[in-house]
């Protein structure tokens, strides 16, 4: 055996061990750890927090945001942003309510809500790719257009009559299975599908390539326009699904449904590890980020903190998440 070989082997083992640890040194992992610590603290500070009824309430509430955050994370991975998701949620719910209220079946109503969501996402993606308009500008315009359409369709009045399939429709977002609310199961299924697509399909690799360097991706043959349009369509689809489920759970829908959800959705994605510069993000991070925000919101309410302070705490977590990501990037660069 040559001199120094044992030391060389030891270095390889050490490098492998630290490489294994770095694999799990992600923002989503740290958010999971922070969530666990916060859960313990809130359970001690507020007795009702850890009750089965409150845990079920947290799970149902965060699922609506988590579903939309999955789609938003896809958009952010491509270095984009979608500010219209709240309006799309409302538009999908209103469309479903109007169609079912007119006497159509649940299949037509839900299908119409999903179709209008996909159309909205296609229009956003097409304008961004075809005319090179900033995603911020396009989706900001979409936010206003979508909200205006909901007002025009309802004339500002709430809808609570959903035709002959009313009871069946209410079970979509209001039922439970194996102790978990139906929106939670929908979020889990969509999260698994999205995670598998990002990891195991060529489309998923193209999404990350697009966000990392769009020009380089285009030179290597990636169909950047088609991929980008598909991402915005999926983001809008997930928003539409969440809006329909939320309408079902509330048993009614108004034009201001999901108003202000855009910031909570973006916050969930960023806190979960999606980089606003593109190229980073994942399904688990989107879900865990949404859960952390809901735990904060719920815990503050139980502790009697003024609800107006919720935005302060969420904003602090967003800034902290970005700072941690930047510090990590500088460390890896060195």
C-alpha positions in Angstrom: 0.0 0.0 0.0 1.4 3.3 -1.0 2.2 5.9 1.6 -0.7 8.3 2.3 -3.4 6.0 0.8 -5.3 5.5 4.1 -5.5 9.2 4.5 -6.7 9.6 1.0 -9.5 7.1 1.6 -10.5 8.9 4.8 -10.8 12.1 2.9 -13.0 10.4 0.4 -15.3 9.0 3.1 -15.4 12.4 4.8 -16.2 14.2 1.5 -19.0 11.6 0.8 -20.4 12.0 4.3 -20.6 15.8 4.0 -21.9 15.5 0.5 -24.7 13.4 2.0 -25.4 16.0 4.6 -25.4 18.8 2.0 -28.1 16.9 0.2 -30.5 17.7 3.1 -29.1 21.1 3.8 -32.0 22.8 2.0 -34.2 25.7 2.9 -37.2 23.4 3.0 -35.4 21.2 5.6 -34.7 24.3 7.8 -38.3 25.4 7.4 -39.5 22.0 8.5 -37.2 22.3 11.6 -38.6 25.8 12.3 -42.1 24.5 11.9 -41.5 21.7 14.5 -40.0 24.2 17.0 -42.9 26.6 16.5 -45.4 23.8 16.9 -43.9 22.8 20.2 -43.8 26.4 21.5 -47.4 27.1 20.4 -48.6 23.9 22.0 -47.2 24.9 25.3 -48.3 28.6 25.0 -51.9 27.8 24.0 -53.6 24.6 25.1 -56.2 24.6 22.3 -53.5 24.8 19.6 -52.7 21.0 19.6 -56.3 19.9 19.9 -57.5 17.5 17.2 -60.2 20.0 16.1 -57.6 22.8 15.7 -55.1 20.6 13.9 -57.9 19.6 11.4 -58.7 23.3 11.0 -55.1 24.2 10.2 -54.8 21.3 7.7 -57.9 22.3 5.8 -57.1 26.1 5.8 -53.5 25.7 4.6 -54.4 23.2 1.9 -56.2 25.9 -0.1 -53.0 28.0 -0.1 -50.7 25.0 -0.6 -52.4 23.9 -3.8 -52.0 27.3 -5.3 -48.4 27.5 -4.0 -47.5 24.4 -5.9 -48.4 26.1 -9.2 -46.8 29.3 -8.1 -43.5 27.5 -7.3 -43.4 26.2 -10.9 -43.8 29.7 -12.2 -41.1 31.0 -9.9 -38.7 28.2 -10.9 -38.8 29.6 -14.4 -37.9 33.1 -13.0 -41.5 34.3 -13.4 -44.2 35.4 -11.0 -48.0 35.1 -11.1 -50.0 37.9 -9.3 -53.3 36.8 -10.7 -53.8 33.5 -8.8 -56.3 35.0 -6.3 -58.4 36.4 -9.1 -58.3 33.1 -11.0 -59.5 31.3 -7.8 -62.5 33.6 -7.6 -63.1 33.4 -11.4 -63.1 29.6 -11.3 -65.5 29.6 -8.2 -67.8 32.1 -9.8 -67.9 30.2 -13.1 -68.7 27.0 -11.4 -71.4 28.7 -9.3 -73.0 30.4 -12.3 -73.1 27.3 -14.4 -74.5 25.1 -11.6 -76.9 27.8 -10.5 -78.3 27.8 -14.1 -79.2 24.1 -13.7 -76.1 22.4 -15.3 -74.6 19.4 -13.7 -71.6 19.4 -11.3 -69.4 18.1 -14.2 -70.3 21.0 -16.4 -69.9 23.5 -13.6 -66.5 22.2 -12.4 -65.4 21.7 -16.0 -66.2 25.3 -16.8 -64.3 26.5 -13.8 -61.2 24.5 -14.8 -61.5 25.6 -18.4 -61.6 29.3 -17.6 -58.5 28.8 -15.4 -56.6 27.1 -18.1 -57.6 29.8 -20.6 -56.4 32.5 -18.2 -53.1 30.8 -17.7 -52.6 30.3 -21.5 -53.3 34.0 -22.1 -50.7 35.0 -19.5 -48.1 32.6 -20.8 -48.7 33.6 -24.4 -48.4 37.3 -23.8 -45.2 36.8 -21.8 -43.5 34.6 -24.4 -44.9 36.1 -27.6 -44.5 39.7 -26.8 -41.7 39.5 -24.2 -43.8 41.4 -21.6 -42.7 41.2 -18.0 -44.6 38.5 -16.1 -45.1 41.0 -13.3 -47.0 43.4 -15.7 -49.0 40.7 -17.4 -50.2 39.0 -14.3 -50.8 42.3 -12.5 -53.1 43.1 -15.4 -54.6 39.6 -15.1 -55.3 40.2 -11.4 -57.4 43.3 -12.3 -59.1 41.7 -15.3 -60.0 38.5 -13.4 -61.4 40.4 -10.4 -63.4 42.7 -12.8 -64.9 39.7 -14.6 -66.1 38.2 -11.3 -67.8 41.5 -10.4 -69.4 41.7 -13.8 -70.7 38.1 -13.6 -72.2 38.5 -10.2 -72.9 42.2 -10.1 -71.4 42.1 -6.6 -74.0 39.7 -5.2 -73.0 36.4 -3.6 -74.0 33.1 -5.1 -75.2 30.3 -2.9 -77.6 28.3 -5.1 -75.8 25.5 -7.0 -78.6 23.7 -8.7 -79.5 20.0 -8.5 -76.0 18.8 -7.6 -75.7 21.2 -4.6 -75.1 18.5 -2.0 -72.6 16.6 -4.2 -70.7 19.9 -4.9 -70.5 20.7 -1.2 -68.8 17.4 -0.5 -65.9 18.3 -2.8 -64.3 20.7 -0.3 -66.3 19.9 2.8 -65.8 16.2 3.3 -63.1 14.2 5.1 -61.4 10.9 4.4 -59.3 9.0 6.9 -59.4 12.0 9.2 -58.1 14.5 6.6 -60.2 17.1 4.7 -60.6 16.5 1.0 -58.6 19.6 0.0 -55.6 18.1 1.9 -55.8 14.9 -0.1 -56.1 17.0 -3.3 -53.0 18.9 -2.3 -51.0 15.7 -1.5 -51.9 14.1 -4.9 -51.0 17.3 -6.8 -47.8 17.6 -4.9 -46.7 14.0 -5.6 -47.6 14.5 -9.3 -45.7 17.8 -9.5 -42.7 16.4 -7.6 -42.5 13.4 -9.9 -42.8 15.5 -13.0 -40.0 17.8 -11.9 -37.7 15.0 -11.0 -38.3 12.3 -13.6 -39.5 13.9 -16.8 -37.8 15.9 -19.5 -40.4 18.6 -19.0 -39.2 19.0 -15.4 -35.6 19.3 -16.5 -36.6 21.9 -19.0 -38.5 23.9 -16.3 -35.3 24.1 -14.2 -33.1 24.8 -17.3 -35.5 27.7 -18.3 -35.2 29.3 -14.9 -31.4 28.8 -14.6 -30.6 30.4 -18.0 -33.3 30.8 -20.6 -31.0 31.8 -23.4 -28.7 28.8 -22.8 -31.7 26.5 -22.6 -33.0 27.8 -25.9 -29.6 27.2 -27.5 -29.7 23.6 -26.4 -33.0 22.9 -28.0 -35.4 23.4 -25.0 -38.8 24.5 -26.3 -38.8 27.5 -24.0 -42.0 29.1 -25.2 -44.1 25.9 -24.9 -42.6 25.1 -21.5 -43.3 28.6 -20.2 -46.9 28.6 -21.4 -47.5 25.2 -19.9 -46.1 26.4 -16.5 -48.5 29.4 -16.4 -51.4 27.1 -17.4 -50.6 24.6 -14.7 -50.3 27.5 -12.1 -53.7 28.8 -13.2 -55.1 25.3 -13.1 -54.0 24.7 -9.5 -55.5 28.1 -8.6 -58.8 27.2 -10.2 -58.9 23.8 -8.5 -58.3 25.5 -5.1 -60.9 28.2 -5.9 -63.5 25.5 -6.7 -62.7 23.6 -3.5 -62.9 26.8 -1.4 -66.2 27.7 -2.9 -67.5 24.2 -2.1 -66.2 24.5 1.5 -67.8 27.9 2.1 -71.0 26.8 0.4 -71.1 30.2 -1.4 -69.0 32.4 -3.5 -68.5 36.2 -3.8 -66.5 38.3 -6.2 -63.9 39.0 -3.5 -63.2 35.3 -2.9 -59.5 34.8 -2.2 -58.7 38.5 -2.3 -55.2 39.1 -1.1 -54.2 35.4 -1.4 -51.5 36.3 -4.0 -49.1 37.5 -1.3 -49.7 34.4 0.9 -49.1 32.1 -2.0 -45.9 33.8 -3.1 -44.7 33.9 0.5 -45.3 30.1 0.8 -43.3 29.4 -2.3 -40.4 31.7 -1.3 -40.3 30.5 2.3 -40.3 26.9 1.0 -37.1 27.5 -1.0 -38.3 28.8 -4.4 -35.7 31.4 -5.6 -37.3 34.5 -7.3 -34.3 34.6 -9.6 -35.3 31.2 -10.9 -33.8 27.7 -11.1 -34.8 26.5 -7.6 -37.9 25.2 -5.9 -39.9 22.1 -5.3 -43.3 20.7 -4.3 -42.4 19.8 -0.7 -41.1 23.3 -0.1 -44.3 24.9 -1.4 -46.4 22.8 0.9 -44.2 23.2 4.0 -44.0 27.0 3.4 -47.8 27.2 3.2 -48.1 25.1 6.4 -45.7 27.4 8.3 -47.7 30.5 7.4 -51.0 28.9 8.5 -49.4 27.8 11.8 -48.2 31.3 12.4 -51.6 32.7 11.6 -53.5 30.2 13.7 -51.1 30.5 16.6 -51.3 34.3 16.7 -55.1 34.2 16.8 -55.2 31.7 19.6 -52.7 33.8 21.6 -55.0 36.8 21.2 -52.6 38.8 19.0 -54.2 41.4 16.8 -54.8 39.9 13.3 -53.4 43.0 11.7 -50.0 42.0 12.9 -50.1 38.7 10.9 -48.6 40.4 7.9 -45.6 41.6 9.9 -44.7 38.1 11.0 -45.1 36.6 7.5 -43.1 39.5 6.0 -40.3 38.8 8.5 -40.2 35.2 7.5 -40.1 36.1 3.8 -37.1 38.4 4.3 -35.4 35.8 6.6 -35.9 33.1 3.9 -34.3 35.3 1.2 -31.4 36.3 3.4 -30.7 32.6 4.3 -30.8 31.7 0.6 -28.4 34.5 -0.3 -26.0 33.5 2.5 -26.1 29.9 1.4 -25.4 31.0 -2.2 -22.4 33.1 -1.1 -21.1 30.2 1.0 -21.4 27.7 -2.0 -19.7 30.2 -4.2 -16.6 30.2 -1.9 
